[in-house]
Amino acid sequence: MKARLLVLGCFTLAACTPSPSSAPAPAATESTPANIKAASTPSSVPASSAAPAGADALVGQVAPDFTLPAHDGPAMHLSALKGKPVVLYFYPKDETPGCTKEACSFRDAWQAIAKTGATLIGVSADTLDSHKAFAEHYKLPFHLVSDPDGAIGKLYGVPFEGYHKRQTIVIGADGKVLKVYRKVDVSVHAQEILGDLGAT
């Protein structure tokens, strides 16, 4: 009889002890570029994250060539720029908070960027008319090109869901990818790029 009671007691204890696997899994969240959110929403990315040499498949490879229409003149042909560095920055949308902050930080650093001989190209899915208005509004001195279907972004591994994810590709004067930023903090990114270009 004592043995039967002991077995029953153990069963009751086991039934009342929560299983580690019964704890609810944390809800999945979907990452959304900071500039698509309301201006009051803080960015979830604390700092830019450049892929270490060799960590990103593009690093050390010849940058995929492209020809895209630019807001300020003839189409931009990447291979024609060989011999000087190129900074290719992909962003979601003109006139949104994060994208405006990023563009204006590049504008404010423009003199130092220009001294390195680098060409700065902003890429989004917006139309050339949108780019023209954006550049005029904020006095942007660099090129903005239109990649409406994300085809060029995809060559560089940039996710596209109607807009480009915010990422930057730094291309060396030899035409090879020097650095890849898969996460960008717009508040410090211009200074990071100046460092990559060897600006003092």
Secondary structure, DSSP 4 states (H G I P E B T S, - for coil): -HHHHHHHHHHHHHHHSPPGGGSPPPPP-----GGGS-TTSPPS--S-EEEPTTTSTTTTSBPPP-EEEETTEEEEEGGGGTTS-EEEEE-S-TTSHHHHHHHHHHHHTHHHHHHTT-EEEEEESS-HHHHHHHHHHHT--SEEEE-TTSHHHHHTT--BSSSB--EEEEE-TTSBEEEEEEE--TTTHHHHHHHHTT--
